[in-house]
């Protein structure tokens, strides 16, 4: 299965900034393509901002990954946390 990569290019001109999306199916050409695009004057690679996970999404991920602990009372919880 091939992974698809997308580049967002920003080209500056007098009026404003134009964006072009390039879809790349062959990841082996990505390093060469990055070098070529970065060498062009006025062209930069814009990265998609990653959305920060909400607290609920982080908690659901913790449950899926098994990062949960159970205790019968507060003393047992502190014993697990502090190892005392």
C-alpha positions, -999 to +999 in steps of 0.1 A: +000+000+000+014+034-010+010+063+013+001+096-003+019+128+008+007+163+001+028+194-002+013+229+002+035+254-016+033+291-011+045+314-039+047+351-031+038+377-056+028+414-056-009+408-051-007+381-024+003+346-018-008+317-040-010+281-028-005+249-048-011+214-036+012+186-049+002+150-042+031+126-041+025+088-042+062+078-042+078+087-009+113+079-021+113+112-042+103+134-012+139+144-001+148+154-037+115+173-042+120+192-009+155+203-019+143+214-053+113+234-039+133+250-011+159+261-036+133+282-056+133+318-046+099+329-031+087+293-026+082+277+008+067+245+020+037+251+043+030+223+068-006+214+078-011+224+114-018+194+135-049+196+156-043+192+193-062+164+210-088+173+235-087+159+270-114+134+262-095+121+232-063+118+252-082+098+279-098+075+253-063+069+238-050+061+273-078+035+277-070+020+243-033+018+251-039+002+285-025+032+305-051+029+332-049+019+369-074+007+394-074+011+431-099+001+458-092+031+480-070+062+482-043+045+502-040+018+476-038+045+448-010+063+466+008+030+471+007+024+433+017+059+425+045+064+450+055+028+454+055+032+492 
